[in-house]
């Protein structure tokens, strides 16, 4: 009788508290020292030092059987001078994982930024700006990072992104007048500003489903028209690549040529909250809101493109790592300032592209273009790893991608995270092409270990992303299999909400068994068109889109074809995909050269209210929206 009571009590305790297995604890604190022992009273100062200590515990077999390791991060800000790197030697096991977690309910910050201090009233005569703005302008010396003056494209003031000097939003955007492709010149209406240093300017073009960032080389006025030339390599790419078209001709179905705006020059300072970087004199200027002294604010600029890198090899992966309740902030992305940025789609920079004189490839007879592309950096990057868990974290104040599961990642979970104020895509995963693999080719690697598969991406809250590169996505999955994307909420997006597939081909590759289920997608297509709340490409046998709620489809202000946006969009080659019981506020769907085997059943505003109500974050995750 006593043994039965004991066993019952034991089972209750296990349900309440889990198993009796324990973990070695290593503490990290902003006030710690890496020469400390790493216990709670003598914490370390950096995660890297904690990982080294954990690595030694495993190497020397100093853990008890099934004892895991917990690296416990105390509240505070951890300024990084290089990305935190996890190697194969940092791997745990299923019974003994390595967990990097907050000490309590706070979210300690891993930051790639540095603070700008010692602001002074500018009162300068060096800038070609209005005197009223000059009287309210402040200036600081560029801070040093690693002994060098820092270059950046973002500033955050008291946790809010300040706006780089621009004419975006001041007026209805002008349109390109004409293009001289042979001489690589764009003709535009002559600006009403006389730019003292045209090389400060960045020319941003709205191109169908993407934007291009081109560094200005010269402006040459010819009365009401001005000739604009750009630096290489982006000039060659912009004038040679066929898609997305850099400008539109006068066909009646289009709404004029491409819109554009300028950013980066001092003359564009016009509104409180804007800033200007003087690269020649290593100064940064800021026009504060409400006349506030910037010395009384926290002003952060990003210095690192990546904050965390989990890097294994095909032969030796990183495994059984978990990040829990950590905040990742302040990453940069410098390609547009260094080489320009002309994307193919979903934020992927073209490094070479051209139109085929004779269309057609062995895989696609009508293909007229070739493109090789480059991946944006991510604040958190994972390669060649399995059983990685990122739970309850926050990704914010980031310049490009938030989280990217690049290659060889499997059996991993992304759950309960918040992505907010991200310049590019929130969550990206799998294969899209590269410098060595043309983007339209079907992906069938000889070594299947390269494939990204069996990911569970659920209950994440994604909002205000794609806010710099408008052509990026909430969740973007390339060529992969067994990816489950469920119960996420995706909102405030400039392009598509969730994208699945790549390659533009009906040829069956490794893509299969994917699912987009019960997500809530709203307030999307804010700036771009040729958009889908859910968007697919290429053949993906046994892939399902089900029970999602999609609404608040925007009318993009600069679109050539203003109504070319839809709730679900089967784009080129989309095949063997079933869409079932998806609630949308209107019957607005589209398919463009889809392949065979698709199933379409009960989608639109008539779907049951219960499906609409159950989409998005599940009850136990709703609180993350309030963080």
DRENSE-127365 format. One record per residue (C-alpha): residue number from 1; y, z, x; chain. Coordinates in Angstrom, 2 decimals. Example, Ala and Ser with C-alpha at 12.3 -4.5 7.8 and 13.67 -1.06 7.14 Angstrom:
  pos       py       pz       px  unit
    1    -4.50     7.80    12.30     A
    2    -1.06     7.14    13.67     A
//
This chain:
  pos       py       pz       px  unit
    1     0.00     0.00     0.00     A
    2     2.43     0.92     2.77     A
    3     1.63    -2.30     4.61     A
    4     2.51    -4.34     1.50     A
    5     5.83    -2.49     1.14     A
    6     6.54    -3.05     4.83     A
    7     5.80    -6.76     4.59     A
    8     8.02    -7.08     1.51     A
    9    10.90    -5.29     3.27     A
   10    10.38    -7.49     6.31     A
   11    10.54   -10.67     4.21     A
   12    13.79    -9.48     2.55     A
   13    15.33    -8.73     5.95     A
   14    14.34   -12.17     7.23     A
   15    15.95   -13.81     4.21     A
   16    19.13   -11.79     4.67     A
   17    19.49   -11.91     8.43     A
   18    17.19   -14.63     9.69     A
   19    14.52   -14.13    12.30     A
   20    14.63   -11.40    14.91     A
   21    15.10   -13.90    17.73     A
   22    18.28   -13.17    19.64     A
   23    20.60   -15.00    21.96     A
   24    22.14   -14.37    25.33     A
   25    25.90   -14.11    24.81     A
   26    28.56   -15.45    27.13     A
   27    32.17   -14.71    26.20     A
   28    35.25   -16.81    26.87     A
   29    38.82   -15.61    26.34     A
   30    42.32   -16.96    27.05     A
   31    42.80   -13.72    29.02     A
   32    39.53   -13.99    30.90     A
   33    38.72   -14.98    34.47     A
   34    36.01   -17.35    35.62     A
   35    35.08   -14.79    38.30     A
   36    34.14   -12.29    35.55     A
   37    30.60   -11.59    34.43     A
   38    31.10   -13.23    31.00     A
   39    30.16   -10.23    28.84     A
   40    32.34    -9.12    25.94     A
   41    34.37    -6.75    28.12     A
   42    34.69    -9.17    31.04     A
   43    35.03   -12.65    29.52     A
   44    35.33   -15.92    31.35     A
   45    38.42   -18.13    31.09     A
   46    36.88   -21.57    30.51     A
   47    34.07   -23.17    28.58     A
   48    33.07   -25.08    31.71     A
   49    32.41   -21.82    33.54     A
   50    30.40   -20.56    30.56     A
   51    28.30   -23.73    30.56     A
   52    27.60   -23.26    34.26     A
   53    26.44   -19.70    33.63     A
   54    24.26   -20.88    30.73     A
   55    22.82   -23.62    32.89     A
   56    21.81   -21.08    35.51     A
   57    20.16   -18.82    32.93     A
   58    17.94   -21.72    31.92     A
   59    17.31   -22.96    35.46     A
   60    16.22   -19.53    36.66     A
   61    14.17   -18.79    33.51     A
   62    16.18   -15.67    32.75     A
   63    15.92   -16.05    28.98     A
   64    13.32   -14.30    26.88     A
   65    10.93   -16.45    24.89     A
   66    12.80   -18.38    22.17     A
   67    16.06   -16.74    23.20     A
   68    19.02   -19.03    22.69     A
   69    22.45   -18.98    24.29     A
   70    25.69   -18.37    22.44     A
   71    28.96   -19.17    24.17     A
   72    31.41   -17.13    22.12     A
   73    35.03   -18.34    22.18     A
   74    37.68   -15.76    21.41     A
   75    40.74   -16.79    19.44     A
   76    43.51   -18.61    21.29     A
   77    44.50   -21.91    22.85     A
   78    42.51   -23.35    25.75     A
   79    44.53   -25.99    27.59     A
   80    42.19   -28.50    29.22     A
   81    42.93   -30.37    32.45     A
   82    39.81   -32.53    32.03     A
   83    37.22   -33.04    29.27     A
   84    34.56   -30.39    28.76     A
   85    31.38   -32.12    29.95     A
   86    27.86   -31.29    28.74     A
   87    25.06   -32.76    30.87     A
   88    21.30   -32.99    30.37     A
   89    20.98   -29.73    32.31     A
   90    22.98   -28.03    29.53     A
   91    20.31   -28.85    26.94     A
   92    18.68   -26.19    24.88     A
   93    15.45   -26.44    22.91     A
   94    14.72   -26.32    19.21     A
   95    13.82   -22.63    19.54     A
   96    16.52   -21.92    22.13     A
   97    19.67   -23.95    21.38     A
   98    23.02   -23.61    23.11     A
   99    25.72   -22.75    20.56     A
  100    29.44   -22.87    21.34     A
  101    31.13   -20.95    18.56     A
  102    34.21   -18.94    17.66     A
  103    34.09   -15.17    17.97     A
  104    35.16   -14.71    14.36     A
  105    36.56   -16.75    11.47     A
  106    39.45   -18.02    13.58     A
  107    39.29   -21.49    15.06     A
  108    40.09   -21.32    18.79     A
  109    41.83   -24.47    19.96     A
  110    40.59   -26.80    22.69     A
  111    43.78   -28.70    23.48     A
  112    44.41   -31.75    25.64     A
  113    48.16   -31.22    25.41     A
  114    50.89   -29.58    27.43     A
  115    54.14   -28.06    26.26     A
  116    57.58   -29.53    26.95     A
  117    60.12   -26.82    27.65     A
  118    63.66   -26.35    28.98     A
  119    65.45   -28.63    26.54     A
  120    69.17   -29.25    27.03     A
  121    71.84   -30.97    24.96     A
  122    71.84   -34.59    26.09     A
  123    75.49   -35.67    25.78     A
  124    74.53   -38.80    27.67     A
  125    76.35   -42.08    28.11     A
  126    73.20   -43.78    29.43     A
  127    71.76   -44.55    26.01     A
  128    73.01   -47.29    23.73     A
  129    73.06   -45.13    20.59     A
  130    75.41   -44.01    17.87     A
  131    77.75   -41.16    18.92     A
  132    76.77   -39.02    15.93     A
  133    73.11   -39.17    17.03     A
  134    74.07   -38.63    20.66     A
  135    75.86   -35.40    19.73     A
  136    72.64   -34.05    18.22     A
  137    70.25   -35.30    20.89     A
  138    68.33   -33.04    23.27     A
  139    66.66   -34.02    26.56     A
  140    63.96   -32.58    28.82     A
  141    62.33   -33.66    32.05     A
  142    58.85   -35.08    31.70     A
  143    56.34   -32.37    32.53     A
  144    53.86   -32.83    35.35     A
  145    50.15   -33.12    34.67     A
  146    47.91   -33.04    37.71     A
  147    50.97   -33.50    39.89     A
  148    52.11   -36.66    38.08     A
  149    54.69   -37.25    35.37     A
  150    52.90   -37.56    32.08     A
  151    52.92   -40.65    29.87     A
  152    52.29   -40.25    26.15     A
  153    52.67   -41.85    22.73     A
  154    52.78   -38.78    20.49     A
  155    54.77   -35.54    20.21     A
  156    53.91   -32.64    17.91     A
  157    56.68   -30.20    16.99     A
  158    55.48   -26.92    15.51     A
  159    52.24   -28.58    14.50     A
  160    53.84   -31.64    12.87     A
  161    53.85   -35.10    14.41     A
  162    57.35   -36.27    15.33     A
  163    58.10   -39.95    14.89     A
  164    58.60   -42.26    17.83     A
  165    61.92   -44.13    17.53     A
  166    61.33   -47.06    15.18     A
  167    62.83   -49.26    12.50     A
  168    59.76   -48.79    10.31     A
  169    60.89   -47.42     6.98     A
  170    64.59   -48.11     7.42     A
  171    64.46   -51.37     5.53     A
  172    62.14   -53.92     4.05     A
  173    60.27   -55.25     7.08     A
  174    61.22   -58.65     8.41     A
  175    58.64   -61.42     8.70     A
  176    57.81   -63.62    11.66     A
  177    59.58   -66.98    11.33     A
  178    57.20   -69.15    13.37     A
  179    54.82   -69.12    16.31     A
  180    54.77   -71.28    19.43     A
  181    51.20   -70.71    20.58     A
  182    51.37   -73.07    23.55     A
  183    54.27   -71.16    25.10     A
  184    53.21   -67.78    23.67     A
  185    56.48   -67.20    21.80     A
  186    57.11   -65.62    18.43     A
  187    60.33   -66.47    16.62     A
  188    61.83   -63.71    14.51     A
  189    65.14   -63.09    12.68     A
  190    67.65   -61.89    15.28     A
  191    67.68   -58.05    15.27     A
  192    70.89   -56.31    14.31     A
  193    70.59   -54.12    17.41     A
  194    71.42   -55.08    20.99     A
  195    68.59   -53.62    23.04     A
  196    69.75   -52.53    26.49     A
  197    66.19   -52.33    27.83     A
  198    63.98   -54.73    25.83     A
  199    60.98   -53.73    27.95     A
  200    61.00   -50.37    26.12     A
  201    60.10   -52.17    22.92     A
  202    56.71   -52.38    21.31     A
  203    56.27   -55.10    18.69     A
  204    53.86   -54.10    15.91     A
  205    52.52   -56.87    13.64     A
  206    50.76   -56.45    10.31     A
  207    47.75   -58.79    10.54     A
  208    45.66   -58.86     7.36     A
  209    43.27   -55.93     7.94     A
  210    44.62   -54.80    11.33     A
  211    47.83   -54.20    13.24     A
  212    48.59   -55.47    16.73     A
  213    50.68   -53.59    19.32     A
  214    52.39   -55.94    21.78     A
  215    54.60   -54.85    24.70     A
  216    57.81   -56.88    24.71     A
  217    58.57   -58.79    27.90     A
  218    61.83   -60.44    26.78     A
  219    64.10   -61.16    23.82     A
  220    66.14   -64.36    23.87     A
  221    68.73   -64.81    21.14     A
  222    69.38   -68.23    19.61     A
  223    71.85   -67.51    16.84     A
  224    70.01   -66.24    13.77     A
  225    66.64   -66.58    15.52     A
  226    65.26   -64.76    18.55     A
  227    62.37   -65.74    20.82     A
  228    60.06   -62.87    21.73     A
  229    57.67   -62.98    24.67     A
  230    55.03   -60.40    25.50     A
  231    53.22   -58.99    28.51     A
  232    49.69   -59.91    29.54     A
  233    46.88   -59.45    28.70     A
  234    47.84   -58.94    25.05     A
  235    50.00   -62.07    24.89     A
  236    47.08   -64.38    25.71     A
  237    44.78   -62.53    23.33     A
  238    47.31   -62.56    20.48     A
  239    47.96   -66.28    20.68     A
  240    44.31   -67.31    21.20     A
  241    42.32   -65.11    18.83     A
  242    41.81   -66.63    15.38     A
  243    40.95   -63.52    13.31     A
  244    42.72   -61.57    12.01     A
  245    45.35   -64.29    12.01     A
  246    48.51   -63.24    13.86     A
  247    50.65   -64.94    11.26     A
  248    50.26   -66.80     7.98     A
  249    51.42   -70.30     7.21     A
  250    53.28   -71.39     4.08     A
  251    50.29   -71.75     1.75     A
  252    51.27   -70.75    -1.77     A
  253    48.52   -68.16    -2.19     A
  254    49.94   -66.13     0.69     A
  255    52.97   -63.90     0.52     A
  256    54.83   -65.24     3.56     A
  257    54.29   -64.74     7.28     A
  258    53.26   -61.45     8.88     A
  259    55.57   -58.45     8.67     A
  260    56.52   -56.67    11.89     A
  261    58.49   -53.72    13.18     A
  262    59.79   -52.43    16.51     A
  263    59.20   -49.06    18.12     A
  264    59.94   -47.34    21.43     A
  265    63.58   -48.13    22.28     A
  266    66.51   -45.68    22.29     A
  267    68.54   -47.90    19.94     A
  268    65.95   -47.28    17.23     A
  269    66.75   -43.56    17.05     A
  270    68.12   -43.10    13.55     A
  271    66.52   -40.13    11.78     A
  272    66.10   -36.43    12.64     A
  273    62.58   -35.79    13.91     A
  274    62.46   -38.91    16.11     A
  275    62.02   -39.10    19.89     A
  276    62.43   -41.57    22.73     A
  277    60.68   -41.72    26.13     A
  278    62.82   -42.91    29.05     A
  279    60.10   -44.05    31.46     A
  280    62.53   -45.17    34.15     A
  281    64.30   -41.83    34.50     A
  282    61.34   -39.62    33.49     A
  283    63.14   -38.06    30.53     A
  284    62.21   -37.46    26.93     A
  285    64.85   -37.31    24.18     A
  286    64.43   -35.59    20.83     A
  287    66.61   -35.63    17.70     A
  288    65.61   -32.36    15.99     A
  289    65.50   -31.77    12.27     A
  290    68.14   -29.51    10.70     A
  291    69.94   -29.16    14.01     A
  292    67.23   -26.80    15.28     A
  293    67.23   -25.84    18.95     A
  294    63.97   -27.35    20.30     A
  295    63.66   -24.43    22.72     A
  296    62.74   -22.38    19.67     A
  297    59.86   -24.73    18.78     A
  298    56.45   -25.43    20.27     A
  299    56.62   -29.06    21.41     A
  300    53.31   -30.52    22.62     A
  301    52.50   -33.89    24.17     A
  302    48.90   -35.03    24.79     A
  303    47.58   -35.62    28.29     A
  304    43.84   -36.31    27.81     A
  305    42.16   -39.10    25.89     A
  306    38.95   -37.09    25.42     A
  307    38.47   -33.35    25.07     A
  308    34.66   -33.03    24.95     A
  309    32.00   -35.38    26.32     A
  310    28.29   -34.92    25.73     A
  311    26.71   -37.36    28.19     A
  312    23.03   -37.91    28.75     A
  313    21.04   -40.90    29.97     A
  314    18.29   -42.87    28.29     A
  315    15.74   -41.12    30.51     A
  316    17.30   -37.68    30.31     A
  317    19.15   -36.87    27.12     A
  318    21.29   -33.89    26.14     A
  319    19.63   -31.96    23.34     A
  320    19.97   -28.96    21.05     A
  321    23.68   -28.28    21.37     A
  322    25.83   -26.92    18.55     A
  323    29.62   -26.58    18.22     A
  324    30.68   -24.25    15.43     A
  325    34.13   -23.32    14.12     A
  326    36.18   -24.81    16.98     A
  327    39.47   -26.75    16.69     A
  328    40.00   -29.88    18.80     A
  329    43.65   -30.89    19.19     A
  330    46.06   -33.08    21.13     A
  331    44.44   -36.21    22.49     A
  332    46.23   -39.35    23.58     A
  333    45.38   -43.06    23.73     A
  334    47.31   -45.10    26.27     A
  335    45.86   -48.62    25.98     A
  336    48.71   -49.92    23.74     A
  337    51.25   -48.79    26.36     A
  338    49.27   -50.19    29.28     A
  339    47.55   -53.36    28.02     A
  340    48.59   -53.76    24.39     A
  341    46.20   -53.57    21.46     A
  342    45.06   -56.60    19.46     A
  343    42.14   -55.51    17.26     A
  344    39.29   -57.48    15.74     A
  345    38.60   -54.92    13.01     A
  346    38.28   -51.15    12.50     A
  347    40.44   -50.41    15.55     A
  348    38.29   -52.29    18.09     A
  349    40.54   -53.82    20.78     A
  350    39.87   -57.45    21.65     A
  351    39.52   -58.07    25.37     A
  352    38.79   -61.79    24.93     A
  353    38.60   -64.02    21.87     A
  354    39.08   -67.67    20.98     A
  355    38.34   -70.27    18.32     A
  356    35.32   -72.48    18.92     A
  357    36.18   -76.16    19.16     A
  358    32.88   -76.92    17.46     A
  359    31.94   -74.09    15.05     A
  360    28.46   -72.67    14.99     A
  361    26.09   -70.46    16.95     A
  362    22.29   -70.22    16.81     A
  363    22.63   -67.26    14.45     A
  364    25.46   -68.55    12.25     A
  365    26.16   -72.24    11.76     A
  366    29.69   -71.77    10.38     A
  367    30.93   -69.20    12.90     A
  368    34.23   -70.41    14.33     A
  369    35.28   -67.58    16.61     A
  370    33.99   -65.49    19.48     A
  371    35.24   -62.00    20.38     A
  372    34.44   -59.33    22.93     A
  373    35.81   -55.89    22.24     A
  374    36.57   -52.42    23.59     A
  375    35.99   -49.05    21.95     A
  376    38.88   -46.67    21.38     A
  377    38.47   -43.32    23.14     A
  378    37.54   -40.33    21.02     A
  379    38.55   -36.71    21.26     A
  380    34.84   -35.81    21.07     A
  381    32.30   -38.33    22.45     A
  382    28.50   -38.17    22.38     A
  383    26.11   -40.49    24.23     A
  384    22.33   -40.29    24.71     A
  385    21.76   -37.02    22.92     A
  386    19.66   -35.60    20.12     A
  387    19.79   -32.63    17.79     A
  388    23.55   -32.24    18.21     A
  389    25.28   -30.23    15.49     A
  390    29.02   -30.08    14.87     A
  391    29.58   -27.60    12.09     A
  392    32.76   -26.19    10.55     A
  393    35.11   -27.55    13.21     A
  394    38.59   -29.03    12.87     A
  395    39.85   -32.26    14.45     A
  396    43.63   -32.66    14.28     A
  397    46.66   -34.04    16.14     A
  398    44.59   -36.80    17.76     A
  399    45.76   -40.25    18.84     A
  400    42.66   -42.38    18.36     A
  401    39.10   -41.63    17.14     A
  402    38.23   -38.04    16.25     A
  403    34.44   -37.93    16.78     A
  404    32.35   -40.80    18.15     A
  405    28.53   -40.86    18.41     A
  406    28.40   -43.83    20.72     A
  407    24.88   -44.73    21.80     A
  408    21.41   -43.23    21.85     A
  409    22.30   -40.38    19.46     A
  410    19.65   -39.21    16.99     A
  411    18.57   -36.37    14.71     A
  412    22.09   -34.93    14.57     A
  413    24.30   -33.32    11.94     A
  414    28.05   -33.44    11.27     A
  415    28.88   -31.02     8.47     A
  416    31.73   -29.00     7.02     A
  417    34.39   -30.29     9.41     A
  418    38.03   -31.08     8.71     A
  419    39.66   -34.24    10.12     A
  420    43.43   -34.30     9.61     A
  421    46.30   -36.04    11.40     A
  422    44.11   -38.49    13.32     A
  423    45.65   -41.71    14.63     A
  424    42.47   -43.75    14.32     A
  425    39.03   -43.34    12.72     A
  426    37.84   -39.83    11.84     A
  427    34.07   -40.25    12.42     A
  428    32.58   -43.28    14.16     A
  429    29.01   -43.95    15.20     A
  430    26.65   -46.60    16.57     A
  431    26.82   -50.07    18.06     A
  432    29.66   -52.57    17.50     A
  433    29.58   -54.79    20.59     A
  434    31.48   -54.59    23.85     A
  435    32.57   -56.46    26.95     A
  436    28.94   -57.46    27.51     A
  437    27.89   -58.25    23.92     A
  438    29.74   -60.65    21.62     A
  439    30.72   -58.88    18.39     A
  440    29.05   -61.33    15.96     A
  441    25.56   -61.21    17.52     A
  442    22.78   -59.32    15.70     A
  443    21.87   -56.15    17.58     A
  444    18.20   -55.84    18.52     A
  445    18.00   -53.95    21.85     A
  446    14.93   -54.15    24.02     A
  447    15.15   -50.43    24.62     A
  448    15.15   -48.73    21.23     A
  449    16.38   -45.51    22.80     A
  450    19.88   -47.02    22.69     A
  451    19.91   -47.01    18.89     A
  452    21.88   -44.46    16.89     A
  453    19.70   -43.19    14.04     A
  454    18.95   -40.28    11.72     A
  455    22.43   -38.83    11.42     A
  456    23.38   -36.52     8.57     A
  457    27.14   -36.72     7.95     A
  458    27.92   -34.52     4.99     A
  459    30.55   -32.31     3.40     A
  460    33.38   -33.25     5.76     A
  461    37.00   -33.31     4.57     A
  462    38.88   -36.32     5.97     A
  463    42.57   -36.80     5.19     A
  464    45.66   -38.33     6.80     A
  465    43.72   -40.34     9.36     A
  466    44.39   -43.94    10.54     A
  467    48.03   -42.86    10.72     A
  468    48.79   -44.81    13.93     A
  469    46.27   -47.63    13.96     A
  470    46.41   -48.60    10.29     A
  471    43.29   -50.77    10.56     A
  472    40.96   -47.88    11.33     A
  473    38.62   -46.14     8.90     A
  474    37.68   -42.75     7.46     A
  475    33.99   -43.03     8.44     A
  476    32.87   -46.11    10.38     A
  477    29.20   -46.82    11.17     A
  478    28.24   -49.91    13.15     A
  479    24.64   -51.11    13.53     A
  480    22.33   -48.14    12.99     A
  481    19.49   -46.93    10.83     A
  482    18.72   -43.87     8.71     A
  483    22.32   -42.71     8.50     A
  484    23.03   -40.43     5.54     A
  485    26.71   -40.14     4.55     A
  486    26.94   -37.79     1.60     A
  487    29.33   -35.45    -0.21     A
  488    32.31   -36.16     2.05     A
  489    35.86   -36.35     0.74     A
  490    37.94   -39.15     2.29     A
  491    41.59   -39.56     1.34     A
  492    44.98   -40.74     2.55     A
  493    43.64   -43.78     4.43     A
  494    45.53   -46.94     5.41     A
  495    42.46   -49.22     5.38     A
  496    38.90   -48.69     4.08     A
  497    37.34   -45.32     3.29     A
  498    33.73   -45.71     4.50     A
  499    32.50   -48.79     6.40     A
  500    28.85   -49.54     7.12     A
  501    27.58   -52.43     9.24     A
  502    28.88   -54.97    11.74     A
  503    28.06   -58.43    13.16     A
  504    28.90   -60.58    10.08     A
  505    25.34   -61.93     9.87     A
  506    22.46   -62.22     7.39     A
  507    20.00   -61.93    10.28     A
  508    17.99   -58.73    10.05     A
  509    18.63   -56.43    13.00     A
  510    17.84   -52.75    13.47     A
  511    20.16   -51.71    10.59     A
  512    18.19   -50.26     7.66     A
  513    17.58   -47.20     5.48     A
  514    21.22   -46.11     5.34     A
  515    22.74   -44.18     2.44     A
  516    26.31   -43.59     1.20     A
  517    25.89   -41.03    -1.56     A
  518    28.15   -38.83    -3.70     A
  519    31.29   -39.20    -1.61     A
  520    34.81   -38.87    -3.05     A
  521    37.12   -41.61    -1.74     A
  522    40.73   -41.84    -2.92     A
  523    44.26   -42.83    -1.96     A
  524    43.14   -45.64     0.33     A
  525    44.41   -49.14     1.27     A
  526    47.87   -47.63     1.79     A
  527    49.00   -50.26     4.32     A
  528    46.27   -52.89     4.73     A
  529    44.35   -55.30     2.52     A
  530    40.98   -57.11     2.59     A
  531    39.84   -53.54     1.98     A
  532    37.04   -51.62     0.30     A
  533    36.77   -47.99    -0.63     A
  534    33.22   -48.62     0.58     A
  535    32.89   -51.72     2.76     A
  536    29.71   -53.29     4.14     A
  537    28.77   -56.02     6.61     A
  538    25.46   -57.73     7.42     A
  539    21.82   -57.21     6.50     A
  540    20.74   -53.59     6.02     A
  541    17.34   -53.43     4.28     A
  542    16.76   -50.45     2.00     A
  543    20.39   -49.31     2.13     A
  544    21.84   -47.49    -0.88     A
  545    25.37   -46.86    -2.19     A
  546    25.08   -44.38    -5.04     A
  547    26.99   -41.90    -7.17     A
  548    30.27   -42.14    -5.27     A
  549    33.67   -41.61    -6.93     A
  550    36.35   -44.08    -5.77     A
  551    39.90   -44.14    -7.10     A
  552    43.64   -44.28    -6.32     A
  553    43.53   -47.76    -4.82     A
  554    46.98   -48.49    -3.36     A
  555    49.13   -51.62    -3.44     A
  556    49.80   -52.25     0.26     A
  557    53.50   -53.05     0.78     A
  558    53.22   -55.79     3.44     A
  559    50.07   -57.62     2.34     A
  560    49.98   -61.41     2.24     A
  561    47.47   -61.17    -0.61     A
  562    48.56   -57.95    -2.37     A
  563    45.56   -57.69    -4.70     A
  564    42.83   -58.41    -2.16     A
  565    41.50   -54.85    -2.19     A
  566    38.55   -53.40    -4.04     A
  567    36.50   -50.29    -4.67     A
  568    33.27   -51.66    -3.23     A
  569    33.32   -54.72    -0.98     A
  570    30.23   -56.62     0.22     A
  571    31.61   -58.64     3.12     A
  572    29.91   -61.29     5.21     A
  573    26.14   -61.18     5.37     A
  574    25.80   -57.96     3.34     A
  575    22.12   -58.07     2.33     A
  576    19.38   -55.89     0.83     A
  577    21.89   -53.26    -0.32     A
  578    21.72   -51.56    -3.71     A
  579    24.80   -50.11    -5.42     A
  580    23.89   -47.80    -8.28     A
  581    25.91   -45.47   -10.52     A
  582    29.18   -45.51    -8.59     A
  583    32.22   -44.38   -10.60     A
  584    35.44   -46.31   -10.03     A
  585    38.64   -46.15   -12.05     A
  586    38.55   -49.94   -12.65     A
  587    36.12   -52.85   -12.46     A
  588    37.43   -54.25    -9.18     A
  589    34.73   -55.35    -6.77     A
  590    34.37   -58.23    -4.36     A
  591    31.81   -60.02    -2.25     A
  592    32.43   -62.54     0.52     A
  593    29.47   -64.66     1.66     A
  594    26.87   -61.97     1.02     A
  595    23.22   -62.43     1.83     A
  596    20.09   -62.02    -0.30     A
  597    18.38   -59.02    -1.82     A
  598    21.35   -57.06    -3.16     A
  599    21.07   -54.93    -6.31     A
  600    24.09   -54.09    -8.50     A
  601    23.53   -51.63   -11.32     A
  602    25.89   -49.52   -13.47     A
  603    29.05   -49.39   -11.36     A
  604    32.60   -48.99   -12.69     A
  605    34.65   -46.77   -15.02     A
  606    31.80   -46.43   -17.53     A
  607    29.61   -44.36   -15.19     A
  608    28.89   -40.81   -16.41     A
  609    31.60   -38.21   -15.88     A
  610    29.06   -35.87   -14.28     A
  611    28.63   -38.33   -11.40     A
  612    32.39   -38.47   -10.86     A
  613    32.71   -34.68   -10.99     A
  614    29.80   -34.03    -8.62     A
  615    31.05   -36.42    -5.92     A
  616    32.71   -35.00    -2.84     A
  617    32.41   -31.62    -1.21     A
  618    29.70   -29.39    -2.59     A
  619    30.76   -25.93    -3.88     A
  620    29.83   -24.04    -0.72     A
  621    32.12   -26.33     1.34     A
  622    35.15   -26.53    -0.96     A
  623    37.02   -23.83     0.96     A
  624    37.48   -26.07     4.02     A
  625    40.21   -27.96     2.15     A
  626    42.38   -24.83     2.26     A
  627    42.16   -24.23     6.00     A
//
